[in-house]
Amino acid sequence: MKRLTFALTLLVALAACSGAPSPAMTSVPGHGALAIQVDPNPIVARQVSGNTYDFPFEVIVRETGGHSINVTRVEANVVLNGGLSLARESWDAEKIRSMGYPTSLPANGELRYRFTPRKDVPDERLFGGVSAELKVSATDESGTATSASTVVTVTR
């Protein structure tokens, strides 16, 4: 149930997204580093019936700096084209672990989270009018911070 809640909450930030992908990373040489991707991107919305759609996707988090890391926060920000923030969600490490997801990632390792949330989309124009940035923040074993983000899009 907690995983379903996480998936549905994340979907609020991802389900009606559109825009160009733009991965971004911040890291310090010689320390842990992150890369994230959503596969597929764009997410292909599959109409179940009427206004109900499935949004199958996988979030992939990779450690790329050669040092183990601990995820400290995951954030999703949905914005209307033009910059108006529509929704923002944030989960700290404790919340992520309480939902049954790991937050530790070994050097050069990866985590994969699979979701197929189902959501009503009341207006098809939402597919082309918003974008969502997904950001993952972490620290390595020395406490050095790193983060990565990507823009998620949806198509029908």
DSSP file (Angstrom, degrees, kcal/mol; ACC not computed):
  #  RESIDUE AA STRUCTURE BP1 BP2  ACC     N-H-->O    O-->H-N    N-H-->O    O-->H-N    TCO  KAPPA ALPHA  PHI   PSI    X-CA   Y-CA   Z-CA
    1    1 A M     >        0   0    0      0, 0.0     4,-2.4     0, 0.0     5,-0.1   0.000 360.0 360.0 360.0 -40.2    0.0    0.0    0.0
    2    2 A K  H  >  +     0   0    0      1,-0.2     4,-2.4     2,-0.2     5,-0.2   0.887 360.0  50.2 -66.3 -37.5    2.8    2.4    0.8
    3    3 A R  H  > S+     0   0    0      2,-0.2     4,-2.8     1,-0.2    -1,-0.2   0.900 110.0  50.7 -66.1 -39.1    4.5    1.7   -2.5
    4    4 A L  H  > S+     0   0    0      2,-0.2     4,-2.8     1,-0.2    -2,-0.2   0.914 109.9  49.9 -63.5 -42.2    1.2    2.4   -4.3
    5    5 A T  H  X S+     0   0    0     -4,-2.4     4,-2.6     2,-0.2     5,-0.2   0.922 112.0  48.2 -61.5 -44.4    0.8    5.7   -2.4
    6    6 A F  H  X S+     0   0    0     -4,-2.4     4,-2.8     2,-0.2     5,-0.2   0.931 113.2  48.0 -60.4 -46.2    4.4    6.6   -3.4
    7    7 A A  H  X S+     0   0    0     -4,-2.8     4,-2.2     1,-0.2    -2,-0.2   0.915 113.5  46.5 -63.1 -43.6    3.7    5.7   -7.0
    8    8 A L  H  X S+     0   0    0     -4,-2.8     4,-1.6     2,-0.2    -1,-0.2   0.890 113.3  48.7 -67.4 -38.4    0.5    7.6   -7.1
    9    9 A T  H  X S+     0   0    0     -4,-2.6     4,-0.9    -5,-0.2    -2,-0.2   0.923 112.5  48.3 -66.3 -43.3    2.0   10.7   -5.5
   10   10 A L  H >X S+     0   0    0     -4,-2.8     4,-0.9     1,-0.2     3,-0.6   0.881 106.9  58.0 -62.9 -36.7    4.9   10.6   -7.9
   11   11 A L  H >X S+     0   0    0     -4,-2.2     4,-4.3     1,-0.3     3,-0.6   0.868  94.8  63.4 -62.9 -36.0    2.5   10.2  -10.7
   12   12 A V  H 3< S+     0   0    0     -4,-1.6     4,-0.3     1,-0.3    -1,-0.3   0.887 109.7  42.1 -53.5 -36.7    0.8   13.5   -9.7
   13   13 A A  H << S+     0   0    0     -4,-0.9    -1,-0.3    -3,-0.6    -2,-0.2   0.676 129.3  27.3 -82.3 -17.8    4.1   15.1  -10.6
   14   14 A L  H X< S+     0   0    0     -4,-0.9     3,-1.5    -3,-0.6    -2,-0.2   0.706  95.2  84.5-115.1 -26.2    4.7   13.0  -13.7
   15   15 A A  T 3< S+     0   0    0     -4,-4.3    -3,-0.1     1,-0.3    -2,-0.1   0.816  99.6  31.1 -61.3 -41.4    1.4   11.9  -15.3
   16   16 A A  T 3  S+     0   0    0     -4,-0.3   114,-0.5    -5,-0.3    -1,-0.3  -0.125  90.3 138.0-109.6  38.2    0.4   14.9  -17.4
   17   17 A C    <   +     0   0    0     -3,-1.5   137,-2.1   112,-0.1     2,-0.3  -0.547  21.4 167.8 -92.3 148.8    3.9   16.2  -18.2
   18   18 A S        +     0   0    0    112,-3.9     2,-0.3   135,-0.3   134,-0.1  -0.980  26.7  84.1-151.2 150.6    5.2   17.4  -21.5
   19   19 A G  S    S-     0   0    0     -2,-0.3   110,-0.0   135,-0.1   111,-0.0  -0.841  75.5 -49.9 142.9-179.0    8.4   19.2  -22.6
   20   20 A A        -     0   0    0     -2,-0.3    -2,-0.1     1,-0.1     2,-0.1  -0.709  54.5-114.8 -91.7 135.9   12.0   18.5  -23.6
   21   21 A P        +     0   0    0      0, 0.0   131,-0.1     0, 0.0    -1,-0.1  -0.384  34.7 176.6 -64.4 143.1   14.2   16.3  -21.4
   22   22 A S        -     0   0    0    129,-0.1   130,-0.1    -2,-0.1   127,-0.0  -0.587  13.0-158.7-150.6  85.0   17.1   18.0  -19.8
   23   23 A P        -     0   0    0      0, 0.0     2,-0.3     0, 0.0   127,-0.3  -0.324  13.5-174.8 -63.7 145.1   19.3   16.0  -17.4
   24   24 A A  E     -A  149   0A   0    125,-2.8   125,-3.1    12,-0.1     2,-0.3  -0.996   5.1-174.0-142.2 144.4   21.4   17.9  -14.9
   25   25 A M  E     -A  148   0A   0     -2,-0.3     2,-0.4   123,-0.3   123,-0.2  -0.981  11.4-166.0-136.9 148.0   24.0   16.8  -12.4
   26   26 A T  E     +A  147   0A   0    121,-2.8   121,-2.2    -2,-0.3     2,-0.3  -0.993  29.8 142.3-130.0 129.9   26.0   18.4   -9.6
   27   27 A S        -     0   0    0     -2,-0.4     6,-0.1   119,-0.2   119,-0.1  -0.972  44.8-119.8-157.1 167.2   28.9   16.6   -8.1
   28   28 A V    >   -     0   0    0      4,-0.5     3,-1.6    -2,-0.3   116,-0.0  -0.963  40.9-106.4-114.6 127.8   32.4   17.0   -6.8
   29   29 A P  T 3  S+     0   0    0      0, 0.0     3,-0.1     0, 0.0    36,-0.0  -0.237 106.0  24.7 -53.9 138.2   35.3   15.2   -8.5
   30   30 A G  T 3  S+     0   0    0      1,-0.3     2,-0.2    35,-0.1     3,-0.0   0.540 111.7  85.6  84.2   7.8   36.6   12.2   -6.5
   31   31 A H  S <  S-     0   0    0     -3,-1.6    -1,-0.3     1,-0.1    36,-0.1  -0.764  90.7 -64.4-129.9 175.8   33.3   11.8   -4.7
   32   32 A G        -     0   0    0     -2,-0.2    -4,-0.5    36,-0.2     2,-0.3  -0.270  51.8-172.1 -60.6 147.7   30.0   10.0   -5.2
   33   33 A A        -     0   0    0     34,-0.3    31,-2.3    -6,-0.1    32,-0.7  -0.978   9.9-141.7-143.4 153.9   27.9   11.2   -8.1
   34   34 A L  E     -F   63   0B   0     -2,-0.3     2,-0.3    -8,-0.3    29,-0.2  -0.847  12.8-177.4-117.6 150.9   24.3   10.5   -9.4
   35   35 A A  E     -F   62   0B   0     27,-1.9    27,-3.3    -2,-0.3     2,-0.3  -0.972  13.3-172.3-138.2 136.6   22.7   10.1  -12.7
   36   36 A I  E     +F   61   0B   0     -2,-0.3     2,-0.3    25,-0.2    25,-0.2  -0.944   6.7 173.8-128.2 152.8   18.9    9.5  -13.1
   37   37 A Q  E     -F   60   0B   0     23,-2.0    23,-3.0    -2,-0.3     2,-0.5  -0.988  24.6-137.7-150.1 155.2   16.7    8.7  -16.0
   38   38 A V  E     -F   59   0B   0     -2,-0.3    21,-0.2    21,-0.2   113,-0.0  -0.971  32.7-124.8-113.3 129.4   13.1    7.8  -16.5
   39   39 A D  E    S+F   58   0B   0     19,-2.8    19,-1.8    -2,-0.5     2,-0.1  -0.979  92.3  23.1-126.1 121.2   12.5    5.0  -19.0
   40   40 A P  S    S-     0   0    0      0, 0.0    -1,-0.2     0, 0.0    18,-0.1   0.593  88.8-152.8 -80.7 159.1   10.7    5.5  -21.3
   41   41 A N  S    S+     0   0    0      1,-0.2     2,-0.2    -2,-0.1   113,-0.1  -0.875  88.7  42.8-137.5 105.3   10.9    9.2  -21.6
   42   42 A P  S    S-     0   0    0      0, 0.0     2,-0.3     0, 0.0   112,-0.3   0.239 101.5-133.7 -79.8 151.3    8.5   10.4  -22.8
   43   43 A I  E     -h  154   0C   0    110,-3.0   112,-3.0    -2,-0.2     2,-0.8  -0.586  17.5-130.2 -70.4 134.2    6.2    8.1  -20.8
   44   44 A V  E     -h  155   0C   0     12,-0.4     2,-0.3    -2,-0.3   112,-0.2  -0.809  16.7-144.1 -94.3 110.1    3.6    6.7  -23.1
   45   45 A A        -     0   0    0    110,-3.4     2,-0.6    -2,-0.8    10,-0.2  -0.566  11.7-155.5 -72.5 129.1    0.2    7.2  -21.6
   46   46 A R  E     -I   54   0D   0      8,-2.9     8,-2.8    -2,-0.3     2,-0.3  -0.932  14.0-130.9-112.2 115.5   -2.1    4.2  -22.3
   47   47 A Q  E     +I   53   0D   0     -2,-0.6     6,-0.3     6,-0.2     3,-0.1  -0.463  24.8 179.3 -68.0 126.0   -5.8    5.0  -22.3
   48   48 A V  E     -     0   0D   0      4,-3.1     2,-0.3     1,-0.3     5,-0.2   0.878  67.2 -38.0 -90.0 -50.2   -7.6    2.4  -20.2
   49   49 A S  E >  S-I   52   0D   0      3,-1.3     3,-3.1     1,-0.0    -1,-0.3  -0.877 103.5 -24.2-172.2 145.2  -11.1    3.9  -20.7
   50   50 A G  T 3  S-     0   0    0      1,-0.3    -1,-0.0    -2,-0.3    -2,-0.0  -0.233 130.6 -15.4  51.8-121.6  -12.6    7.4  -20.9
   51   51 A N  T 3  S+     0   0    0     -4,-0.1    70,-3.0    -3,-0.1     2,-0.5   0.261 111.2 110.5 -95.0   9.5  -10.3    9.8  -19.1
   52   52 A T  E <   +IJ  49 120D   0     -3,-3.1    -4,-3.1    68,-0.2    -3,-1.3  -0.755  43.5 177.1 -95.0 129.5   -8.4    7.0  -17.3
   53   53 A Y  E     -IJ  47 119D   0     66,-2.7    66,-2.8    -2,-0.5     2,-0.4  -0.951  25.2-138.6-130.3 147.3   -4.8    6.3  -18.4
   54   54 A D  E     -IJ  46 118D   0     -8,-2.8    -8,-2.9    -2,-0.3    64,-0.2  -0.838  13.0-162.0 -97.2 144.8   -2.0    4.0  -17.3
   55   55 A F        -     0   0    0     62,-2.4     2,-0.4    -2,-0.4   -10,-0.1  -0.716   9.1-170.5-128.3  79.5    1.5    5.5  -17.1
   56   56 A P        +     0   0    0      0, 0.0   -12,-0.4     0, 0.0     2,-0.3  -0.572  24.4 138.7 -76.6 129.0    4.1    2.7  -17.1
   57   57 A F  E     - G   0 115B   0     58,-2.7    58,-2.9    -2,-0.4     2,-0.4  -0.982  40.5-136.6-160.0 166.4    7.7    3.8  -16.4
   58   58 A E  E     -FG  39 114B   0    -19,-1.8   -19,-2.8    -2,-0.3     2,-0.6  -0.998  11.5-146.6-131.2 132.9   10.8    3.0  -14.5
   59   59 A V  E     -FG  38 113B   0     54,-2.8    54,-2.5    -2,-0.4     2,-0.5  -0.896  17.9-164.2 -98.7 124.5   13.0    5.5  -12.5
   60   60 A I  E     -FG  37 112B   0    -23,-3.0   -23,-2.0    -2,-0.6     2,-0.5  -0.948   6.4-171.4-115.4 122.9   16.7    4.5  -12.7
   61   61 A V  E     -FG  36 111B   0     50,-2.6    50,-2.6    -2,-0.5     2,-0.4  -0.965   9.5-173.5-114.7 122.4   19.2    6.0  -10.2
   62   62 A R  E     -FG  35 110B   0    -27,-3.3   -27,-1.9    -2,-0.5     2,-0.6  -0.927  23.5-138.3-119.3 140.4   22.9    5.3  -10.9
   63   63 A E  E     +F   34   0B   0     46,-2.6   -29,-0.3    -2,-0.4   -31,-0.0  -0.874  28.6 170.4 -91.1 124.0   26.0    6.1   -8.9
   64   64 A T        +     0   0    0    -31,-2.3   -30,-0.2    -2,-0.6    -1,-0.1   0.388  58.2  70.6-118.6   0.7   28.6    7.3  -11.4
   65   65 A G  S    S-     0   0    0    -32,-0.7   -35,-0.1     2,-0.3    -1,-0.1   0.490 102.3-111.1-101.1  -3.5   31.5    8.7   -9.2
   66   66 A G  S    S+     0   0    0      1,-0.2     2,-0.4   -33,-0.2    41,-0.2   0.682  84.9 100.1  84.8  17.5   32.8    5.4   -7.9
   67   67 A H  S    S-     0   0    0     39,-0.1   -34,-0.3   -36,-0.1    -2,-0.3  -0.996  77.6-106.2-136.0 141.1   31.7    6.0   -4.2
   68   68 A S        -     0   0    0     -2,-0.4    73,-1.0    39,-0.2     2,-0.3  -0.308  41.3-166.3 -63.7 150.3   28.8    4.6   -2.4
   69   69 A I  E     -CB 105 140A   0     36,-2.7    36,-2.8    71,-0.2     2,-0.4  -0.908  19.2-141.0-135.5 162.1   26.0    7.1   -1.7
   70   70 A N  E     -CB 104 139A   0     69,-2.6    69,-1.9    -2,-0.3     2,-0.3  -0.993  25.4-126.7-124.8 122.7   22.9    7.5    0.4
   71   71 A V  E     + B   0 138A   0     32,-3.4    67,-0.3    -2,-0.4     3,-0.1  -0.512  28.2 177.9 -67.6 129.7   19.8    9.2   -1.1
   72   72 A T  E     +     0   0A   0     65,-2.6    21,-1.3     1,-0.4     2,-0.3   0.666  60.8   3.5-107.0 -24.6   18.7   12.0    1.2
   73   73 A R  E     -DB  92 137A   0     64,-1.6    64,-2.9    19,-0.2     2,-0.4  -0.970  48.3-158.9-163.2 144.5   15.8   13.5   -0.8
   74   74 A V  E     -DB  91 136A   0     17,-2.3    17,-2.7    -2,-0.3     2,-0.4  -0.999  21.7-176.0-124.2 132.1   13.6   13.0   -3.9
   75   75 A E  E     -DB  90 135A   0     60,-2.8    60,-2.8    -2,-0.4     2,-0.4  -0.961  12.8-167.3-129.9 146.3   11.7   16.0   -5.2
   76   76 A A  E     -DB  89 134A   0     13,-2.5    13,-2.6    -2,-0.4     2,-0.5  -0.999   5.3-172.9-131.7 131.7    9.2   16.4   -8.0
   77   77 A N  E     -DB  88 133A   0     56,-2.2    56,-2.4    -2,-0.4     2,-0.5  -0.980   6.4-161.2-128.9 119.3    8.1   19.9   -9.3
   78   78 A V  E     -DB  87 132A   0      9,-3.0     8,-3.0    -2,-0.5     9,-1.5  -0.867  15.5-177.6-101.0 127.7    5.3   20.2  -11.8
   79   79 A V  E     -DB  85 131A   0     52,-2.9    52,-2.4    -2,-0.5     2,-0.3  -0.958  26.0-125.5-128.3 145.8    5.2   23.5  -13.7
   80   80 A L  E >>  -DB  84 130A   0      4,-3.3     3,-2.4    -2,-0.4     4,-0.5  -0.612  52.5 -84.7 -78.2 144.0    2.9   25.0  -16.3
   81   81 A N  T 34 S+     0   0    0     48,-2.5     3,-0.2     1,-0.3    -1,-0.1  -0.297 124.0  43.2 -49.7 130.9    4.6   26.2  -19.4
   82   82 A G  T 34 S-     0   0    0      1,-0.1    -1,-0.3    -3,-0.1    -2,-0.0   0.269 129.6 -81.5 105.7  -8.9    5.7   29.7  -18.5
   83   83 A G  T <4 S+     0   0    0     -3,-2.4     2,-0.5     1,-0.3    -2,-0.2   0.407  76.5 146.9 101.7  -2.8    6.9   28.7  -15.0
   84   84 A L  E  <  -D   80   0A   0     -4,-0.5    -4,-3.3    -3,-0.2     2,-0.4  -0.571  48.2-128.7 -71.5 120.6    3.8   28.6  -12.8
   85   85 A S  E     +D   79   0A   0     -2,-0.5    -6,-0.3    -6,-0.2     3,-0.1  -0.561  30.7 175.3 -73.1 124.9    4.3   25.9  -10.2
   86   86 A L  E     -     0   0A   0     -8,-3.0     2,-0.3    -2,-0.4    -7,-0.2   0.775  65.0  -3.8 -98.2 -35.1    1.3   23.5  -10.1
   87   87 A A  E     -D   78   0A   0     -9,-1.5    -9,-3.0   -74,-0.1    -1,-0.4  -0.983  53.8-168.3-159.5 147.2    2.5   21.0   -7.6
   88   88 A R  E     -D   77   0A   0     -2,-0.3     2,-0.3   -11,-0.2   -11,-0.2  -0.985   8.6-178.8-141.6 129.8    5.6   20.1   -5.6
   89   89 A E  E     -D   76   0A   0    -13,-2.6   -13,-2.5    -2,-0.4     2,-0.3  -0.956   1.8-174.9-126.9 147.7    6.3   16.9   -3.6
   90   90 A S  E     -D   75   0A   0     -2,-0.3     2,-0.4   -15,-0.2   -15,-0.2  -0.995   6.5-170.4-145.8 137.0    9.3   16.0   -1.5
   91   91 A W  E     -D   74   0A   0    -17,-2.7   -17,-2.3    -2,-0.3     2,-0.1  -0.994  12.7-150.1-128.5 124.6   10.3   12.8    0.3
   92   92 A D  E  >  -D   73   0A   0     -2,-0.4     4,-2.4   -19,-0.2   -19,-0.2  -0.355  37.4 -94.9 -84.5 174.1   13.2   12.6    2.7
   93   93 A A  H  > S+     0   0    0    -21,-1.3     4,-2.6     1,-0.2     5,-0.2   0.873 123.7  53.5 -59.4 -40.8   15.3    9.4    3.2
   94   94 A E  H  > S+     0   0    0      1,-0.2     4,-2.2     2,-0.2    -1,-0.2   0.918 110.4  46.7 -61.8 -43.3   13.3    8.3    6.2
   95   95 A K  H  > S+     0   0    0      2,-0.2     4,-1.0     1,-0.2    -2,-0.2   0.907 111.6  51.5 -65.2 -42.1   10.0    8.5    4.3
   96   96 A I  H ><>S+     0   0    0     -4,-2.4     5,-1.8     1,-0.2     3,-0.7   0.931 112.2  45.9 -61.2 -46.1   11.5    6.7    1.3
   97   97 A R  H ><5S+     0   0    0     -4,-2.6     3,-2.1     1,-0.2    -1,-0.2   0.879 106.5  59.2 -64.7 -37.4   12.7    3.8    3.5
   98   98 A S  H 3<5S+     0   0    0     -4,-2.2    -1,-0.2     1,-0.3    -2,-0.2   0.737 101.5  56.3 -64.6 -20.3    9.3    3.7    5.3
   99   99 A M  T <<5S-     0   0    0     -4,-1.0    -1,-0.3    -3,-0.7    -2,-0.2   0.357 125.6-102.3 -91.3   4.7    7.7    3.0    1.9
  100  100 A G  T < 5S+     0   0    0     -3,-2.1    -3,-0.2     1,-0.3    -2,-0.1   0.589  80.3 128.1  89.9  10.7   10.0    0.0    1.4
  101  101 A Y      < -     0   0    0     -5,-1.8    -1,-0.3     1,-0.0    -2,-0.2  -0.809  58.1-119.6-102.0 141.7   12.5    1.5   -1.0
  102  102 A P        -     0   0    0      0, 0.0    -1,-0.0     0, 0.0     3,-0.0  -0.429  20.1-172.5 -73.6 152.6   16.3    1.4   -0.5
  103  103 A T        +     0   0    0     -2,-0.1   -32,-3.4   -33,-0.0     2,-0.4   0.447  60.0  89.1-119.8  -8.6   18.2    4.6   -0.1
  104  104 A S  E     -C   70   0A   0    -34,-0.2   -34,-0.2   -36,-0.0   -36,-0.0  -0.766  52.8-174.8 -94.6 136.9   21.8    3.2   -0.2
  105  105 A L  E     -C   69   0A   0    -36,-2.8   -36,-2.7    -2,-0.4     3,-0.1  -0.986  18.3-134.0-133.4 121.2   23.5    2.8   -3.5
  106  106 A P    >   -     0   0    0      0, 0.0     3,-2.4     0, 0.0   -43,-0.2  -0.239  46.7 -70.6 -70.2 163.4   26.9    1.1   -3.8
  107  107 A A  T 3  S+     0   0    0      1,-0.3   -39,-0.2   -41,-0.2     3,-0.1  -0.296 121.9   0.3 -52.5 130.6   29.7    2.6   -5.9
  108  108 A N  T 3  S+     0   0    0    -41,-0.3    -1,-0.3     1,-0.2     2,-0.1   0.649 108.6 128.8  60.7  18.4   28.8    2.3   -9.6
  109  109 A G    <   -     0   0    0     -3,-2.4   -46,-2.6   -47,-0.0     2,-0.3  -0.335  44.8-145.1 -93.4 178.4   25.5    0.6   -8.7
  110  110 A E  E     -G   62   0B   0    -48,-0.2     2,-0.4    -2,-0.1   -48,-0.2  -0.995   6.0-151.0-145.6 152.4   22.0    1.3   -9.7
  111  111 A L  E     -G   61   0B   0    -50,-2.6   -50,-2.6    -2,-0.3     2,-0.4  -0.939  12.7-161.5-116.9 143.8   18.5    1.3   -8.3
  112  112 A R  E     -G   60   0B   0     -2,-0.4     2,-0.5   -52,-0.2   -52,-0.2  -0.994   5.0-170.9-130.2 128.3   15.4    0.7  -10.4
  113  113 A Y  E     -G   59   0B   0    -54,-2.5   -54,-2.8    -2,-0.4     2,-0.4  -0.975  11.0-157.8-118.4 119.6   11.9    1.6   -9.3
  114  114 A R  E     +G   58   0B   0     -2,-0.5     2,-0.3   -56,-0.2   -56,-0.2  -0.819  15.2 173.8-102.3 136.1    9.0    0.4  -11.6
  115  115 A F  E     +G   57   0B   0    -58,-2.9   -58,-2.7    -2,-0.4  -111,-0.0  -0.986  24.3 177.2-137.3 146.3    5.6    2.0  -11.6
  116  116 A T        +     0   0    0     -2,-0.3     2,-0.0   -60,-0.2   -58,-0.0  -0.464  26.4 177.5-139.5  66.2    2.4    1.6  -13.6
  117  117 A P        -     0   0    0      0, 0.0   -62,-2.4     0, 0.0     2,-0.4  -0.350  21.3-139.9 -71.6 153.1    0.1    4.1  -11.9
  118  118 A R  E     +J   54   0D   0    -64,-0.2     2,-0.3    -2,-0.0   -64,-0.2  -0.948  28.4 170.2-114.1 132.1   -3.4    4.7  -13.2
  119  119 A K  E     -J   53   0D   0    -66,-2.8   -66,-2.7    -2,-0.4     2,-0.4  -0.995  34.0-120.6-145.6 145.2   -4.7    8.2  -13.2
  120  120 A D  E     -J   52   0D   0     -2,-0.3   -68,-0.2   -68,-0.2   -70,-0.1  -0.731  20.2-162.2 -83.0 134.3   -7.7   10.2  -14.6
  121  121 A V        -     0   0    0    -70,-3.0     3,-0.1    -2,-0.4     6,-0.0  -0.924   2.5-169.1-117.0 101.4   -6.7   13.1  -16.9
  122  122 A P  S    S+     0   0    0      0, 0.0     2,-0.4     0, 0.0    -1,-0.1   0.703  74.0  31.1 -69.4 -20.4   -9.7   15.4  -17.1
  123  123 A D    >   -     0   0    0    -72,-0.1     3,-2.3     1,-0.1     4,-0.3  -0.953  66.1-148.5-143.5 118.8   -8.4   17.5  -20.0
  124  124 A E  T >  S+     0   0    0     -2,-0.4     3,-1.6     1,-0.3     4,-0.4   0.700  93.4  76.0 -60.7 -19.8   -6.2   16.2  -22.8
  125  125 A R  T >> S+     0   0    0      1,-0.3     3,-1.2     2,-0.2     4,-0.6   0.732  79.5  73.5 -64.1 -19.8   -4.6   19.6  -23.1
  126  126 A L  H <> S+     0   0    0     -3,-2.3     4,-0.7     1,-0.3     3,-0.5   0.783  82.8  68.6 -63.7 -25.4   -2.7   18.8  -19.9
  127  127 A F  H <4 S+     0   0    0     -3,-1.6    27,-0.3    -4,-0.3    -1,-0.3   0.812 112.1  29.8 -63.3 -27.3   -0.5   16.4  -22.0
  128  128 A G  H <4 S+     0   0    0     -3,-1.2    -1,-0.2    -4,-0.4    -2,-0.2   0.408 112.8  63.1-111.0   2.1    1.0   19.4  -23.7
  129  129 A G  H  < S+     0   0    0     -4,-0.6   -48,-2.5    -3,-0.5     2,-0.3   0.506  94.9  45.1-111.7  -3.6    0.9   22.2  -21.1
  130  130 A V  E  <  -B   80   0A   0     -4,-0.7  -112,-3.9  -114,-0.5     2,-0.3  -0.918  52.3-162.7-136.6 162.1    3.0   21.1  -18.2
  131  131 A S  E     -B   79   0A   0    -52,-2.4   -52,-2.9    -2,-0.3     2,-0.4  -0.952  11.0-146.6-137.2 159.9    6.4   19.6  -17.4
  132  132 A A  E     -BE  78 152A   0     20,-1.2    20,-3.1    -2,-0.3     2,-0.5  -0.995   1.6-152.9-132.2 132.5    7.9   17.9  -14.3
  133  133 A E  E     -BE  77 151A   0    -56,-2.4   -56,-2.2    -2,-0.4     2,-0.5  -0.908   9.3-160.0-101.7 128.7   11.4   18.0  -13.0
  134  134 A L  E     -BE  76 150A   0     16,-3.0    16,-2.1    -2,-0.5     2,-0.4  -0.942  12.5-173.7-106.9 125.5   12.5   15.0  -10.9
  135  135 A K  E     -BE  75 149A   0    -60,-2.8   -60,-2.8    -2,-0.5     2,-0.4  -0.975  10.9-166.1-125.3 134.8   15.5   15.7   -8.6
  136  136 A V  E     -BE  74 148A   0     12,-2.9    12,-2.1    -2,-0.4     2,-0.3  -0.982   8.0-167.2-118.2 128.7   17.4   13.2   -6.5
  137  137 A S  E     +BE  73 147A   0    -64,-2.9   -65,-2.6    -2,-0.4   -64,-1.6  -0.894  15.3 159.8-114.9 146.9   19.8   14.4   -3.8
  138  138 A A  E     -BE  71 146A   0      8,-2.8     8,-2.4    -2,-0.3     2,-0.3  -0.939  28.8-135.6-153.2 170.3   22.4   12.3   -2.0
  139  139 A T  E     -BE  70 145A   0    -69,-1.9   -69,-2.6    -2,-0.3     6,-0.2  -0.976  20.3-133.4-130.8 149.6   25.6   12.3    0.0
  140  140 A D  E >   -B   69   0A   0      4,-2.0     3,-2.2    -2,-0.3   -71,-0.2  -0.282  44.6 -81.2 -90.6-175.1   28.6   10.0   -0.3
  141  141 A E  T 3  S+     0   0    0    -73,-1.0   -72,-0.1     1,-0.3    -1,-0.1   0.700 131.6  52.4 -63.5 -19.1   30.4    8.2    2.6
  142  142 A S  T 3  S-     0   0    0      2,-0.1    -1,-0.3     3,-0.0     3,-0.1   0.471 120.5-107.3 -92.3  -2.2   32.4   11.4    3.3
  143  143 A G    <   +     0   0    0     -3,-2.2     2,-0.3     1,-0.3    -2,-0.1   0.498  68.2 150.4  90.2   4.1   29.2   13.5    3.5
  144  144 A T        -     0   0    0      1,-0.1    -4,-2.0  -116,-0.0    -1,-0.3  -0.558  43.2-126.3 -74.5 130.5   29.8   15.3    0.2
  145  145 A A  E     + E   0 139A   0     -2,-0.3     2,-0.3    -6,-0.2    -6,-0.2  -0.445  32.5 169.8 -79.9 148.7   26.6   16.3   -1.5
  146  146 A T  E     + E   0 138A   0     -8,-2.4    -8,-2.8    -2,-0.1     2,-0.3  -0.969   4.6 179.9-148.2 157.1   25.6   15.4   -5.0
  147  147 A S  E     -AE  26 137A   0   -121,-2.2  -121,-2.8    -2,-0.3     2,-0.3  -0.985   9.6-167.3-154.6 162.2   22.3   15.6   -7.0
  148  148 A A  E     -AE  25 136A   0    -12,-2.1   -12,-2.9    -2,-0.3     2,-0.3  -0.985   8.5-175.1-148.6 150.2   20.9   14.9  -10.4
  149  149 A S  E     -AE  24 135A   0   -125,-3.1  -125,-2.8    -2,-0.3     2,-0.3  -0.966   4.5-173.6-144.0 161.2   17.6   15.9  -12.1
  150  150 A T  E     - E   0 134A   0    -16,-2.1   -16,-3.0    -2,-0.3     2,-0.5  -0.984  26.7-119.1-150.5 153.9   15.7   15.3  -15.3
  151  151 A V  E     - E   0 133A   0     -2,-0.3     2,-0.4   -18,-0.2   -18,-0.2  -0.844  28.8-148.2 -96.0 131.2   12.6   16.6  -16.9
  152  152 A V  E     - E   0 132A   0    -20,-3.1   -20,-1.2    -2,-0.5     2,-0.3  -0.815  14.5-171.4-103.6 138.3    9.9   14.0  -17.5
  153  153 A T        -     0   0    0     -2,-0.4  -110,-3.0   -22,-0.1     2,-0.4  -0.843   8.7-149.8-125.0 163.0    7.5   14.2  -20.4
  154  154 A V  E     -h   43   0C   0   -137,-2.1     2,-0.3   -27,-0.3  -110,-0.2  -0.988  11.5-178.4-133.8 142.5    4.4   12.3  -21.4
  155  155 A T  E      h   44   0C   0   -112,-3.0  -110,-3.4    -2,-0.4  -138,-0.1  -0.912 360.0 360.0-132.0 163.2    3.0   11.4  -24.8
  156  156 A R              0   0    0     -2,-0.3  -109,-0.2  -112,-0.2  -112,-0.1   0.395 360.0 360.0-110.5 360.0   -0.2    9.6  -25.8
